[in-house]
């Protein structure tokens, strides 16, 4: 196999659950080749570097093999390699998100009657100022 459509390859490599989701991501500008947006019908070759944004993560990968059939996860992970810099960046961003969320402790219970009165009193005073 010499060429495969990028939407089929992303689906076969298990980056997206369906081809429709892969197509939507490509059209939404979440997949780039050499910093340029691509079209759904773009044909991939081995050796091309892709940048894929999924949720909070951005992955930079190199295409090692081509496939248009979806197989198991071990076979799918053999289709590409993620760059070392990409792995380090993702781990660093995940640690930053975790640190930012650790300082926020949501309340375990609703405010009681006294606390609600204090909240309402405070809000009224803020409106008057």
C-alpha positions as CSV (number, residue, x, y, z in Angstrom):
1,X,0.0,0.0,0.0
2,X,1.6,3.3,-1.1
3,X,-1.1,5.9,-0.3
4,X,-4.1,6.1,2.1
5,X,-6.5,8.9,2.8
6,X,-5.7,10.7,6.0
7,X,-9.2,10.2,7.5
8,X,-9.0,6.4,6.9
9,X,-5.5,6.2,8.4
10,X,-6.5,8.2,11.5
11,X,-9.4,5.9,12.0
12,X,-7.3,2.7,11.4
13,X,-4.5,4.0,13.8
14,X,-7.3,4.4,16.4
15,X,-6.9,8.2,17.0
16,X,-10.7,8.5,16.4
17,X,-13.5,6.1,17.0
18,X,-15.2,6.6,13.7
19,X,-14.2,8.0,10.3
20,X,-16.9,10.7,10.7
21,X,-15.1,11.9,13.9
22,X,-11.8,11.8,12.0
23,X,-13.3,13.8,9.2
24,X,-14.8,16.4,11.6
25,X,-11.4,16.8,13.3
26,X,-9.6,17.3,10.0
27,X,-12.2,19.9,8.8
28,X,-12.0,21.6,12.2
29,X,-8.3,22.2,11.8
30,X,-7.2,19.8,14.4
31,X,-4.8,17.8,12.1
32,X,-1.8,19.5,10.5
33,X,1.0,18.3,8.2
34,X,4.1,20.5,8.5
35,X,2.1,23.2,10.2
36,X,-0.5,23.4,7.4
37,X,-4.2,22.3,7.6
38,X,-5.1,19.4,5.5
39,X,-8.2,18.2,3.6
40,X,-9.9,14.9,4.3
41,X,-8.9,13.5,1.0
42,X,-5.2,14.2,1.5
43,X,-3.2,11.0,0.8
44,X,-0.6,10.0,3.4
45,X,2.8,8.4,2.7
46,X,5.2,6.9,5.2
47,X,7.6,9.3,6.8
48,X,5.1,12.2,7.0
49,X,4.9,14.1,10.3
50,X,1.4,14.9,11.7
51,X,0.2,17.1,14.5
52,X,-3.0,15.9,16.0
53,X,-4.9,17.8,18.6
54,X,-7.3,15.8,20.8
55,X,-9.0,17.5,23.7
56,X,-6.2,19.0,25.9
57,X,-3.4,17.0,24.2
58,X,-1.5,17.7,21.1
59,X,0.5,14.8,19.6
60,X,3.3,15.0,17.0
61,X,3.7,11.7,15.3
62,X,5.5,10.2,12.3
63,X,3.7,7.8,10.0
64,X,5.6,4.5,9.9
65,X,3.2,2.3,8.1
66,X,-0.1,2.6,6.1
67,X,-3.4,0.8,6.6
68,X,-7.0,1.5,5.7
69,X,-8.3,-1.3,7.9
70,X,-9.0,-0.9,11.6
71,X,-7.3,-3.6,13.7
72,X,-6.4,-4.2,17.3
73,X,-4.5,-1.6,19.4
74,X,-1.1,-3.3,19.1
75,X,-1.3,-3.3,15.3
76,X,-2.6,0.3,15.3
77,X,0.2,1.6,17.5
78,X,2.7,0.1,15.0
79,X,1.5,2.4,12.3
80,X,3.1,5.5,13.9
81,X,5.7,6.7,16.5
82,X,5.2,9.8,18.7
83,X,8.2,12.1,19.0
84,X,10.0,12.3,22.3
85,X,9.4,16.1,22.5
86,X,5.6,15.5,22.1
87,X,5.6,13.0,24.9
88,X,7.5,15.3,27.2
89,X,5.2,18.2,26.4
90,X,2.0,16.2,27.0
91,X,3.3,14.9,30.3
92,X,4.2,18.4,31.4
93,X,0.8,19.9,30.5
94,X,-0.9,17.0,32.3
95,X,1.1,17.7,35.4
96,X,0.3,21.4,35.2
97,X,-3.5,20.7,34.8
98,X,-3.3,18.3,37.8
99,X,-1.5,20.9,39.9
100,X,-4.1,23.6,39.0
101,X,-7.0,21.3,39.9
102,X,-5.5,20.1,43.1
103,X,-5.9,23.5,44.8
104,X,-9.7,23.5,44.2
105,X,-11.7,21.5,46.8
106,X,-15.4,21.5,46.0
107,X,-17.7,21.5,49.0
108,X,-19.0,18.1,50.1
109,X,-22.4,19.5,51.1
110,X,-24.9,22.2,50.4
111,X,-24.8,25.3,52.6
112,X,-27.1,25.1,55.6
113,X,-29.8,27.7,56.4
114,X,-27.5,30.0,58.4
115,X,-24.8,29.9,55.6
116,X,-27.4,30.6,52.9
117,X,-28.6,33.7,54.9
118,X,-25.0,34.9,55.1
119,X,-24.5,34.4,51.4
120,X,-27.7,36.3,50.5
121,X,-26.8,39.1,52.9
122,X,-23.4,39.4,51.3
123,X,-24.9,39.4,47.8
124,X,-27.4,42.2,48.8
125,X,-24.5,44.3,50.2
126,X,-22.5,43.9,47.0
127,X,-25.5,45.0,44.9
128,X,-25.9,48.2,47.0
129,X,-22.2,49.2,46.6
